[in-house]
Amino acid sequence: MTHSIYAYILVMAVVTYLIRMLPLALAKKEITSPFIRSFLYYVPYACLAAMTFPAILNATEYTVSAVAGFAVAMLAAYREKSLLTVALLACAAVFIAERILTFVI
C-alpha cells in the first residue's frame, strides 16, 4: 500500500483552512455575549499553557529541577519582571537544582 505525502499535506491544509475560516463565516455579526467574549479571549492562553506545561516537566533530567524552574518563573512573572528576566531566573534555578541533584542522587 503506497501513501502519498501530497495527500496528507492536502488534508492538513484543508483541515487548517476550515478551522480558521468557519468561525469567520458563521459569526457574521459582532459577539455581544460577555461570557462568550471572555471565553474566546482566554482560549489562546489556556491552549498555550496546556501545551507548555508538560514540556516544562520533561525538559530536564530531573522533574524536581523542572518544578523548581517553573516555580521561580511563576514567582518572577507574578512580580511583573520582564520576559528576559523570567527566562534567565528560571534557567538559573534549573541549573542550580540540576547541580545539587547530581551530587545528591
PDB file as gemmi writes it, atoms N, CA and C in Angstrom:
CRYST1    1.000    1.000    1.000  90.00  90.00  90.00 P 1                      
ATOM      1  N   MET A   1       0.839  -1.169   0.000  1.00  0.00           N  
ATOM      2  CA  MET A   1       0.000   0.000   0.000  1.00  0.00           C  
ATOM      3  C   MET A   1       0.893   1.246   0.000  1.00  0.00           C  
ATOM      4  N   THR A   2       0.721   2.088  -0.959  1.00  0.00           N  
ATOM      5  CA  THR A   2       1.533   3.303  -1.043  1.00  0.00           C  
ATOM      6  C   THR A   2       0.699   4.498  -0.585  1.00  0.00           C  
ATOM      7  N   HIS A   3       1.366   5.350   0.144  1.00  0.00           N  
ATOM      8  CA  HIS A   3       0.714   6.559   0.632  1.00  0.00           C  
ATOM      9  C   HIS A   3       1.410   7.753   0.006  1.00  0.00           C  
ATOM     10  N   SER A   4       0.620   8.708  -0.394  1.00  0.00           N  
ATOM     11  CA  SER A   4       1.174   9.910  -0.999  1.00  0.00           C  
ATOM     12  C   SER A   4       1.306  11.007   0.054  1.00  0.00           C  
ATOM     13  N   ILE A   5       2.489  11.541   0.160  1.00  0.00           N  
ATOM     14  CA  ILE A   5       2.719  12.631   1.105  1.00  0.00           C  
ATOM     15  C   ILE A   5       1.895  13.862   0.715  1.00  0.00           C  
ATOM     16  N   TYR A   6       1.630  14.009  -0.574  1.00  0.00           N  
ATOM     17  CA  TYR A   6       0.849  15.157  -1.036  1.00  0.00           C  
ATOM     18  C   TYR A   6      -0.601  15.066  -0.565  1.00  0.00           C  
ATOM     19  N   ALA A   7      -1.129  13.848  -0.459  1.00  0.00           N  
ATOM     20  CA  ALA A   7      -2.496  13.684   0.051  1.00  0.00           C  
ATOM     21  C   ALA A   7      -2.555  14.103   1.516  1.00  0.00           C  
ATOM     22  N   TYR A   8      -1.550  13.726   2.296  1.00  0.00           N  
ATOM     23  CA  TYR A   8      -1.506  14.122   3.707  1.00  0.00           C  
ATOM     24  C   TYR A   8      -1.417  15.645   3.850  1.00  0.00           C  
ATOM     25  N   ILE A   9      -0.567  16.245   3.045  1.00  0.00           N  
ATOM     26  CA  ILE A   9      -0.415  17.707   3.097  1.00  0.00           C  
ATOM     27  C   ILE A   9      -1.709  18.393   2.702  1.00  0.00           C  
ATOM     28  N   LEU A  10      -2.393  17.873   1.685  1.00  0.00           N  
ATOM     29  CA  LEU A  10      -3.657  18.455   1.248  1.00  0.00           C  
ATOM     30  C   LEU A  10      -4.716  18.356   2.348  1.00  0.00           C  
ATOM     31  N   VAL A  11      -4.830  17.201   2.989  1.00  0.00           N  
ATOM     32  CA  VAL A  11      -5.809  17.033   4.062  1.00  0.00           C  
ATOM     33  C   VAL A  11      -5.496  17.979   5.220  1.00  0.00           C  
ATOM     34  N   MET A  12      -4.226  18.091   5.591  1.00  0.00           N  
ATOM     35  CA  MET A  12      -3.852  19.003   6.680  1.00  0.00           C  
ATOM     36  C   MET A  12      -4.169  20.453   6.308  1.00  0.00           C  
ATOM     37  N   ALA A  13      -3.934  20.829   5.066  1.00  0.00           N  
ATOM     38  CA  ALA A  13      -4.214  22.194   4.630  1.00  0.00           C  
ATOM     39  C   ALA A  13      -5.711  22.481   4.671  1.00  0.00           C  
ATOM     40  N   VAL A  14      -6.520  21.526   4.224  1.00  0.00           N  
ATOM     41  CA  VAL A  14      -7.974  21.720   4.227  1.00  0.00           C  
ATOM     42  C   VAL A  14      -8.498  21.833   5.657  1.00  0.00           C  
ATOM     43  N   VAL A  15      -8.038  20.956   6.531  1.00  0.00           N  
ATOM     44  CA  VAL A  15      -8.491  20.998   7.931  1.00  0.00           C  
ATOM     45  C   VAL A  15      -8.086  22.315   8.581  1.00  0.00           C  
ATOM     46  N   THR A  16      -6.849  22.745   8.366  1.00  0.00           N  
ATOM     47  CA  THR A  16      -6.381  24.007   8.941  1.00  0.00           C  
ATOM     48  C   THR A  16      -7.186  25.190   8.398  1.00  0.00           C  
ATOM     49  N   TYR A  17      -7.460  25.167   7.098  1.00  0.00           N  
ATOM     50  CA  TYR A  17      -8.233  26.245   6.490  1.00  0.00           C  
ATOM     51  C   TYR A  17      -9.650  26.283   7.061  1.00  0.00           C  
ATOM     52  N   LEU A  18     -10.281  25.113   7.199  1.00  0.00           N  
ATOM     53  CA  LEU A  18     -11.650  25.075   7.730  1.00  0.00           C  
ATOM     54  C   LEU A  18     -11.709  25.584   9.160  1.00  0.00           C  
ATOM     55  N   ILE A  19     -10.736  25.207   9.970  1.00  0.00           N  
ATOM     56  CA  ILE A  19     -10.723  25.658  11.359  1.00  0.00           C  
ATOM     57  C   ILE A  19     -10.621  27.177  11.444  1.00  0.00           C  
ATOM     58  N   ARG A  20      -9.883  27.777  10.540  1.00  0.00           N  
ATOM     59  CA  ARG A  20      -9.716  29.238  10.570  1.00  0.00           C  
ATOM     60  C   ARG A  20     -10.848  29.971   9.853  1.00  0.00           C  
ATOM     61  N   MET A  21     -11.447  29.341   8.848  1.00  0.00           N  
ATOM     62  CA  MET A  21     -12.451  30.005   8.033  1.00  0.00           C  
ATOM     63  C   MET A  21     -13.851  29.895   8.621  1.00  0.00           C  
ATOM     64  N   LEU A  22     -14.204  28.762   9.201  1.00  0.00           N  
ATOM     65  CA  LEU A  22     -15.566  28.555   9.689  1.00  0.00           C  
ATOM     66  C   LEU A  22     -16.029  29.588  10.714  1.00  0.00           C  
ATOM     67  N   PRO A  23     -15.227  29.937  11.720  1.00  0.00           N  
ATOM     68  CA  PRO A  23     -15.708  30.968  12.655  1.00  0.00           C  
ATOM     69  C   PRO A  23     -16.012  32.306  11.965  1.00  0.00           C  
ATOM     70  N   LEU A  24     -15.219  32.667  10.985  1.00  0.00           N  
ATOM     71  CA  LEU A  24     -15.477  33.919  10.271  1.00  0.00           C  
ATOM     72  C   LEU A  24     -16.745  33.830   9.434  1.00  0.00           C  
ATOM     73  N   ALA A  25     -16.994  32.664   8.861  1.00  0.00           N  
ATOM     74  CA  ALA A  25     -18.175  32.503   8.024  1.00  0.00           C  
ATOM     75  C   ALA A  25     -19.448  32.381   8.857  1.00  0.00           C  
ATOM     76  N   LEU A  26     -19.370  31.764  10.028  1.00  0.00           N  
ATOM     77  CA  LEU A  26     -20.554  31.526  10.842  1.00  0.00           C  
ATOM     78  C   LEU A  26     -20.922  32.711  11.730  1.00  0.00           C  
ATOM     79  N   ALA A  27     -19.954  33.486  12.167  1.00  0.00           N  
ATOM     80  CA  ALA A  27     -20.222  34.633  13.034  1.00  0.00           C  
ATOM     81  C   ALA A  27     -20.232  35.897  12.192  1.00  0.00           C  
ATOM     82  N   LYS A  28     -21.396  36.197  11.629  1.00  0.00           N  
ATOM     83  CA  LYS A  28     -21.493  37.349  10.727  1.00  0.00           C  
ATOM     84  C   LYS A  28     -21.653  38.672  11.478  1.00  0.00           C  
ATOM     85  N   LYS A  29     -22.207  38.620  12.679  1.00  0.00           N  
ATOM     86  CA  LYS A  29     -22.360  39.861  13.445  1.00  0.00           C  
ATOM     87  C   LYS A  29     -21.457  39.821  14.671  1.00  0.00           C  
ATOM     88  N   GLU A  30     -21.296  40.946  15.285  1.00  0.00           N  
ATOM     89  CA  GLU A  30     -20.406  41.056  16.441  1.00  0.00           C  
ATOM     90  C   GLU A  30     -20.934  40.241  17.616  1.00  0.00           C  
ATOM     91  N   ILE A  31     -20.026  39.593  18.330  1.00  0.00           N  
ATOM     92  CA  ILE A  31     -20.397  38.793  19.502  1.00  0.00           C  
ATOM     93  C   ILE A  31     -20.588  39.740  20.677  1.00  0.00           C  
ATOM     94  N   THR A  32     -21.801  39.748  21.220  1.00  0.00           N  
ATOM     95  CA  THR A  32     -22.106  40.682  22.307  1.00  0.00           C  
ATOM     96  C   THR A  32     -22.178  40.010  23.672  1.00  0.00           C  
ATOM     97  N   SER A  33     -22.244  38.701  23.715  1.00  0.00           N  
ATOM     98  CA  SER A  33     -22.333  37.984  24.984  1.00  0.00           C  
ATOM     99  C   SER A  33     -21.018  38.135  25.751  1.00  0.00           C  
ATOM    100  N   PRO A  34     -21.067  38.673  26.968  1.00  0.00           N  
ATOM    101  CA  PRO A  34     -19.833  38.830  27.750  1.00  0.00           C  
ATOM    102  C   PRO A  34     -19.171  37.491  28.063  1.00  0.00           C  
ATOM    103  N   PHE A  35     -19.992  36.455  28.287  1.00  0.00           N  
ATOM    104  CA  PHE A  35     -19.431  35.139  28.593  1.00  0.00           C  
ATOM    105  C   PHE A  35     -18.646  34.586  27.410  1.00  0.00           C  
ATOM    106  N   ILE A  36     -19.212  34.640  26.225  1.00  0.00           N  
ATOM    107  CA  ILE A  36     -18.531  34.108  25.035  1.00  0.00           C  
ATOM    108  C   ILE A  36     -17.297  34.942  24.699  1.00  0.00           C  
ATOM    109  N   ARG A  37     -17.414  36.262  24.820  1.00  0.00           N  
ATOM    110  CA  ARG A  37     -16.245  37.119  24.563  1.00  0.00           C  
ATOM    111  C   ARG A  37     -15.121  36.811  25.548  1.00  0.00           C  
ATOM    112  N   SER A  38     -15.460  36.633  26.820  1.00  0.00           N  
ATOM    113  CA  SER A  38     -14.463  36.297  27.831  1.00  0.00           C  
ATOM    114  C   SER A  38     -13.854  34.931  27.539  1.00  0.00           C  
ATOM    115  N   PHE A  39     -14.694  33.962  27.174  1.00  0.00           N  
ATOM    116  CA  PHE A  39     -14.218  32.621  26.851  1.00  0.00           C  
ATOM    117  C   PHE A  39     -13.245  32.670  25.674  1.00  0.00           C  
ATOM    118  N   LEU A  40     -13.597  33.350  24.622  1.00  0.00           N  
ATOM    119  CA  LEU A  40     -12.738  33.432  23.438  1.00  0.00           C  
ATOM    120  C   LEU A  40     -11.455  34.219  23.714  1.00  0.00           C  
ATOM    121  N   TYR A  41     -11.498  35.145  24.650  1.00  0.00           N  
ATOM    122  CA  TYR A  41     -10.309  35.911  24.991  1.00  0.00           C  
ATOM    123  C   TYR A  41      -9.255  35.028  25.651  1.00  0.00           C  
ATOM    124  N   TYR A  42      -9.701  34.109  26.524  1.00  0.00           N  
ATOM    125  CA  TYR A  42      -8.762  33.287  27.288  1.00  0.00           C  
ATOM    126  C   TYR A  42      -8.382  31.970  26.623  1.00  0.00           C  
ATOM    127  N   VAL A  43      -9.011  31.579  25.533  1.00  0.00           N  
ATOM    128  CA  VAL A  43      -8.699  30.310  24.870  1.00  0.00           C  
ATOM    129  C   VAL A  43      -7.233  30.222  24.444  1.00  0.00           C  
ATOM    130  N   PRO A  44      -6.648  31.229  23.808  1.00  0.00           N  
ATOM    131  CA  PRO A  44      -5.233  31.094  23.421  1.00  0.00           C  
ATOM    132  C   PRO A  44      -4.303  30.882  24.610  1.00  0.00           C  
ATOM    133  N   TYR A  45      -4.559  31.557  25.718  1.00  0.00           N  
ATOM    134  CA  TYR A  45      -3.708  31.401  26.895  1.00  0.00           C  
ATOM    135  C   TYR A  45      -3.847  29.997  27.483  1.00  0.00           C  
ATOM    136  N   ALA A  46      -5.062  29.483  27.521  1.00  0.00           N  
ATOM    137  CA  ALA A  46      -5.289  28.138  28.059  1.00  0.00           C  
ATOM    138  C   ALA A  46      -4.630  27.080  27.170  1.00  0.00           C  
ATOM    139  N   CYS A  47      -4.734  27.250  25.862  1.00  0.00           N  
ATOM    140  CA  CYS A  47      -4.098  26.286  24.935  1.00  0.00           C  
ATOM    141  C   CYS A  47      -2.581  26.336  25.070  1.00  0.00           C  
ATOM    142  N   LEU A  48      -2.033  27.516  25.161  1.00  0.00           N  
ATOM    143  CA  LEU A  48      -0.590  27.653  25.313  1.00  0.00           C  
ATOM    144  C   LEU A  48      -0.114  27.011  26.606  1.00  0.00           C  
ATOM    145  N   ALA A  49      -0.839  27.224  27.680  1.00  0.00           N  
ATOM    146  CA  ALA A  49      -0.473  26.621  28.959  1.00  0.00           C  
ATOM    147  C   ALA A  49      -0.570  25.100  28.902  1.00  0.00           C  
ATOM    148  N   ALA A  50      -1.627  24.597  28.253  1.00  0.00           N  
ATOM    149  CA  ALA A  50      -1.807  23.147  28.160  1.00  0.00           C  
ATOM    150  C   ALA A  50      -0.705  22.494  27.333  1.00  0.00           C  
ATOM    151  N   MET A  51      -0.168  23.198  26.364  1.00  0.00           N  
ATOM    152  CA  MET A  51       0.916  22.637  25.552  1.00  0.00           C  
ATOM    153  C   MET A  51       2.271  22.819  26.214  1.00  0.00           C  
ATOM    154  N   THR A  52       2.455  23.895  26.944  1.00  0.00           N  
ATOM    155  CA  THR A  52       3.756  24.217  27.506  1.00  0.00           C  
ATOM    156  C   THR A  52       4.054  23.462  28.797  1.00  0.00           C  
ATOM    157  N   PHE A  53       3.072  23.311  29.668  1.00  0.00           N  
ATOM    158  CA  PHE A  53       3.330  22.732  30.986  1.00  0.00           C  
ATOM    159  C   PHE A  53       3.926  21.319  30.922  1.00  0.00           C  
ATOM    160  N   PRO A  54       3.382  20.392  30.123  1.00  0.00           N  
ATOM    161  CA  PRO A  54       4.024  19.067  30.057  1.00  0.00           C  
ATOM    162  C   PRO A  54       5.455  19.131  29.514  1.00  0.00           C  
ATOM    163  N   ALA A  55       5.698  20.040  28.583  1.00  0.00           N  
ATOM    164  CA  ALA A  55       7.055  20.180  28.039  1.00  0.00           C  
ATOM    165  C   ALA A  55       8.020  20.689  29.101  1.00  0.00           C  
ATOM    166  N   ILE A  56       7.546  21.546  29.985  1.00  0.00           N  
ATOM    167  CA  ILE A  56       8.392  22.051  31.068  1.00  0.00           C  
ATOM    168  C   ILE A  56       8.837  20.911  31.973  1.00  0.00           C  
ATOM    169  N   LEU A  57       7.907  20.040  32.316  1.00  0.00           N  
ATOM    170  CA  LEU A  57       8.217  18.950  33.239  1.00  0.00           C  
ATOM    171  C   LEU A  57       9.152  17.907  32.634  1.00  0.00           C  
ATOM    172  N   ASN A  58       9.169  17.785  31.313  1.00  0.00           N  
ATOM    173  CA  ASN A  58      10.012  16.790  30.654  1.00  0.00           C  
ATOM    174  C   ASN A  58      11.286  17.380  30.045  1.00  0.00           C  
ATOM    175  N   ALA A  59      11.547  18.643  30.282  1.00  0.00           N  
ATOM    176  CA  ALA A  59      12.673  19.304  29.624  1.00  0.00           C  
ATOM    177  C   ALA A  59      14.007  19.058  30.315  1.00  0.00           C  
ATOM    178  N   THR A  60      13.987  18.634  31.562  1.00  0.00           N  
ATOM    179  CA  THR A  60      15.227  18.457  32.307  1.00  0.00           C  
ATOM    180  C   THR A  60      15.410  16.995  32.686  1.00  0.00           C  
ATOM    181  N   GLU A  61      16.584  16.709  33.215  1.00  0.00           N  
ATOM    182  CA  GLU A  61      16.870  15.328  33.609  1.00  0.00           C  
ATOM    183  C   GLU A  61      16.042  14.919  34.817  1.00  0.00           C  
ATOM    184  N   TYR A  62      15.848  15.830  35.751  1.00  0.00           N  
ATOM    185  CA  TYR A  62      15.086  15.554  36.964  1.00  0.00           C  
ATOM    186  C   TYR A  62      13.829  16.417  36.972  1.00  0.00           C  
ATOM    187  N   THR A  63      12.708  15.806  37.312  1.00  0.00           N  
ATOM    188  CA  THR A  63      11.451  16.555  37.382  1.00  0.00           C  
ATOM    189  C   THR A  63      11.497  17.608  38.472  1.00  0.00           C  
ATOM    190  N   VAL A  64      12.233  17.336  39.532  1.00  0.00           N  
ATOM    191  CA  VAL A  64      12.341  18.294  40.642  1.00  0.00           C  
ATOM    192  C   VAL A  64      12.968  19.602  40.164  1.00  0.00           C  
ATOM    193  N   SER A  65      13.986  19.513  39.332  1.00  0.00           N  
ATOM    194  CA  SER A  65      14.618  20.743  38.830  1.00  0.00           C  
ATOM    195  C   SER A  65      13.673  21.492  37.888  1.00  0.00           C  
ATOM    196  N   ALA A  66      12.866  20.763  37.130  1.00  0.00           N  
ATOM    197  CA  ALA A  66      11.888  21.412  36.257  1.00  0.00           C  
ATOM    198  C   ALA A  66      10.837  22.154  37.077  1.00  0.00           C  
ATOM    199  N   VAL A  67      10.388  21.535  38.144  1.00  0.00           N  
ATOM    200  CA  VAL A  67       9.407  22.179  39.016  1.00  0.00           C  
ATOM    201  C   VAL A  67      10.017  23.411  39.692  1.00  0.00           C  
ATOM    202  N   ALA A  68      11.286  23.315  40.080  1.00  0.00           N  
ATOM    203  CA  ALA A  68      11.963  24.474  40.687  1.00  0.00           C  
ATOM    204  C   ALA A  68      12.051  25.632  39.693  1.00  0.00           C  
ATOM    205  N   GLY A  69      12.428  25.348  38.468  1.00  0.00           N  
ATOM    206  CA  GLY A  69      12.491  26.387  37.442  1.00  0.00           C  
ATOM    207  C   GLY A  69      11.127  26.985  37.160  1.00  0.00           C  
ATOM    208  N   PHE A  70      10.114  26.129  37.116  1.00  0.00           N  
ATOM    209  CA  PHE A  70       8.751  26.604  36.876  1.00  0.00           C  
ATOM    210  C   PHE A  70       8.287  27.502  38.019  1.00  0.00           C  
ATOM    211  N   ALA A  71       8.572  27.095  39.248  1.00  0.00           N  
ATOM    212  CA  ALA A  71       8.164  27.894  40.409  1.00  0.00           C  
ATOM    213  C   ALA A  71       8.847  29.258  40.412  1.00  0.00           C  
ATOM    214  N   VAL A  72      10.136  29.272  40.095  1.00  0.00           N  
ATOM    215  CA  VAL A  72      10.861  30.550  40.042  1.00  0.00           C  
ATOM    216  C   VAL A  72      10.296  31.429  38.922  1.00  0.00           C  
ATOM    217  N   ALA A  73      10.002  30.829  37.782  1.00  0.00           N  
ATOM    218  CA  ALA A  73       9.439  31.597  36.666  1.00  0.00           C  
ATOM    219  C   ALA A  73       8.071  32.168  37.030  1.00  0.00           C  
ATOM    220  N   MET A  74       7.245  31.375  37.691  1.00  0.00           N  
ATOM    221  CA  MET A  74       5.922  31.859  38.089  1.00  0.00           C  
ATOM    222  C   MET A  74       6.031  33.005  39.100  1.00  0.00           C  
ATOM    223  N   LEU A  75       6.939  32.871  40.039  1.00  0.00           N  
ATOM    224  CA  LEU A  75       7.132  33.922  41.036  1.00  0.00           C  
ATOM    225  C   LEU A  75       7.640  35.216  40.385  1.00  0.00           C  
ATOM    226  N   ALA A  76       8.602  35.083  39.486  1.00  0.00           N  
ATOM    227  CA  ALA A  76       9.129  36.274  38.810  1.00  0.00           C  
ATOM    228  C   ALA A  76       8.071  36.915  37.914  1.00  0.00           C  
ATOM    229  N   ALA A  77       7.288  36.083  37.225  1.00  0.00           N  
ATOM    230  CA  ALA A  77       6.229  36.625  36.371  1.00  0.00           C  
ATOM    231  C   ALA A  77       5.141  37.292  37.209  1.00  0.00           C  
ATOM    232  N   TYR A  78       4.837  36.711  38.365  1.00  0.00           N  
ATOM    233  CA  TYR A  78       3.836  37.303  39.250  1.00  0.00           C  
ATOM    234  C   TYR A  78       4.292  38.674  39.747  1.00  0.00           C  
ATOM    235  N   ARG A  79       5.595  38.814  39.938  1.00  0.00           N  
ATOM    236  CA  ARG A  79       6.147  40.107  40.369  1.00  0.00           C  
ATOM    237  C   ARG A  79       6.392  41.059  39.201  1.00  0.00           C  
ATOM    238  N   GLU A  80       5.864  40.680  38.015  1.00  0.00           N  
ATOM    239  CA  GLU A  80       5.875  41.502  36.802  1.00  0.00           C  
ATOM    240  C   GLU A  80       7.277  41.843  36.323  1.00  0.00           C  
ATOM    241  N   LYS A  81       8.179  40.869  36.362  1.00  0.00           N  
ATOM    242  CA  LYS A  81       9.511  41.045  35.806  1.00  0.00           C  
ATOM    243  C   LYS A  81       9.424  40.896  34.285  1.00  0.00           C  
ATOM    244  N   SER A  82      10.439  41.331  33.578  1.00  0.00           N  
ATOM    245  CA  SER A  82      10.432  41.240  32.118  1.00  0.00           C  
ATOM    246  C   SER A  82      10.589  39.788  31.682  1.00  0.00           C  
ATOM    247  N   LEU A  83      10.249  39.519  30.430  1.00  0.00           N  
ATOM    248  CA  LEU A  83      10.323  38.164  29.901  1.00  0.00           C  
ATOM    249  C   LEU A  83      11.744  37.624  29.960  1.00  0.00           C  
ATOM    250  N   LEU A  84      12.718  38.454  29.630  1.00  0.00           N  
ATOM    251  CA  LEU A  84      14.115  38.026  29.671  1.00  0.00           C  
ATOM    252  C   LEU A  84      14.540  37.690  31.099  1.00  0.00           C  
ATOM    253  N   THR A  85      14.128  38.506  32.051  1.00  0.00           N  
ATOM    254  CA  THR A  85      14.457  38.249  33.454  1.00  0.00           C  
ATOM    255  C   THR A  85      13.831  36.947  33.938  1.00  0.00           C  
ATOM    256  N   VAL A  86      12.579  36.721  33.584  1.00  0.00           N  
ATOM    257  CA  VAL A  86      11.894  35.485  33.981  1.00  0.00           C  
ATOM    258  C   VAL A  86      12.615  34.277  33.402  1.00  0.00           C  
ATOM    259  N   ALA A  87      12.964  34.342  32.132  1.00  0.00           N  
ATOM    260  CA  ALA A  87      13.642  33.216  31.477  1.00  0.00           C  
ATOM    261  C   ALA A  87      15.013  32.963  32.098  1.00  0.00           C  
ATOM    262  N   LEU A  88      15.769  34.015  32.348  1.00  0.00           N  
ATOM    263  CA  LEU A  88      17.096  33.842  32.937  1.00  0.00           C  
ATOM    264  C   LEU A  88      17.026  33.297  34.357  1.00  0.00           C  
ATOM    265  N   LEU A  89      16.082  33.779  35.145  1.00  0.00           N  
ATOM    266  CA  LEU A  89      15.933  33.276  36.514  1.00  0.00           C  
ATOM    267  C   LEU A  89      15.509  31.802  36.520  1.00  0.00           C  
ATOM    268  N   ALA A  90      14.602  31.441  35.614  1.00  0.00           N  
ATOM    269  CA  ALA A  90      14.168  30.042  35.528  1.00  0.00           C  
ATOM    270  C   ALA A  90      15.320  29.145  35.105  1.00  0.00           C  
ATOM    271  N   CYS A  91      16.098  29.590  34.128  1.00  0.00           N  
ATOM    272  CA  CYS A  91      17.264  28.804  33.685  1.00  0.00           C  
ATOM    273  C   CYS A  91      18.283  28.654  34.811  1.00  0.00           C  
ATOM    274  N   ALA A  92      18.510  29.724  35.542  1.00  0.00           N  
ATOM    275  CA  ALA A  92      19.460  29.665  36.660  1.00  0.00           C  
ATOM    276  C   ALA A  92      18.964  28.710  37.739  1.00  0.00           C  
ATOM    277  N   ALA A  93      17.672  28.742  38.020  1.00  0.00           N  
ATOM    278  CA  ALA A  93      17.108  27.846  39.038  1.00  0.00           C  
ATOM    279  C   ALA A  93      17.240  26.390  38.608  1.00  0.00           C  
ATOM    280  N   VAL A  94      16.972  26.112  37.349  1.00  0.00           N  
ATOM    281  CA  VAL A  94      17.117  24.741  36.845  1.00  0.00           C  
ATOM    282  C   VAL A  94      18.581  24.313  36.901  1.00  0.00           C  
ATOM    283  N   PHE A  95      19.478  25.192  36.496  1.00  0.00           N  
ATOM    284  CA  PHE A  95      20.911  24.870  36.509  1.00  0.00           C  
ATOM    285  C   PHE A  95      21.381  24.533  37.924  1.00  0.00           C  
ATOM    286  N   ILE A  96      21.015  25.376  38.878  1.00  0.00           N  
ATOM    287  CA  ILE A  96      21.433  25.150  40.265  1.00  0.00           C  
ATOM    288  C   ILE A  96      20.808  23.863  40.817  1.00  0.00           C  
ATOM    289  N   ALA A  97      19.528  23.656  40.545  1.00  0.00           N  
ATOM    290  CA  ALA A  97      18.853  22.445  41.030  1.00  0.00           C  
ATOM    291  C   ALA A  97      19.460  21.199  40.410  1.00  0.00           C  
ATOM    292  N   GLU A  98      19.825  21.249  39.122  1.00  0.00           N  
ATOM    293  CA  GLU A  98      20.452  20.100  38.467  1.00  0.00           C  
ATOM    294  C   GLU A  98      21.812  19.786  39.102  1.00  0.00           C  
ATOM    295  N   ARG A  99      22.588  20.839  39.386  1.00  0.00           N  
ATOM    296  CA  ARG A  99      23.898  20.626  40.008  1.00  0.00           C  
ATOM    297  C   ARG A  99      23.735  20.013  41.399  1.00  0.00           C  
ATOM    298  N   ILE A 100      22.801  20.503  42.178  1.00  0.00           N  
ATOM    299  CA  ILE A 100      22.574  19.953  43.513  1.00  0.00           C  
ATOM    300  C   ILE A 100      22.097  18.505  43.421  1.00  0.00           C  
ATOM    301  N   LEU A 101      21.166  18.227  42.546  1.00  0.00           N  
ATOM    302  CA  LEU A 101      20.629  16.876  42.416  1.00  0.00           C  
ATOM    303  C   LEU A 101      21.651  15.895  41.871  1.00  0.00           C  
ATOM    304  N   THR A 102      22.592  16.369  41.073  1.00  0.00           N  
ATOM    305  CA  THR A 102      23.650  15.493  40.553  1.00  0.00           C  
ATOM    306  C   THR A 102      24.517  14.972  41.678  1.00  0.00           C  
ATOM    307  N   PHE A 103      24.787  15.832  42.651  1.00  0.00           N  
ATOM    308  CA  PHE A 103      25.604  15.412  43.777  1.00  0.00           C  
ATOM    309  C   PHE A 103      24.829  14.595  44.797  1.00  0.00           C  
ATOM    310  N   VAL A 104      23.548  14.876  44.957  1.00  0.00           N  
ATOM    311  CA  VAL A 104      22.739  14.197  45.957  1.00  0.00           C  
ATOM    312  C   VAL A 104      22.334  12.798  45.489  1.00  0.00           C  
ATOM    313  N   ILE A 105      21.951  12.695  44.243  1.00  0.00           N  
ATOM    314  CA  ILE A 105      21.435  11.409  43.730  1.00  0.00           C  
ATOM    315  C   ILE A 105      22.537  10.592  43.097  1.00  0.00           C  
TER     316      ILE A 105                                                      
END                                                                             
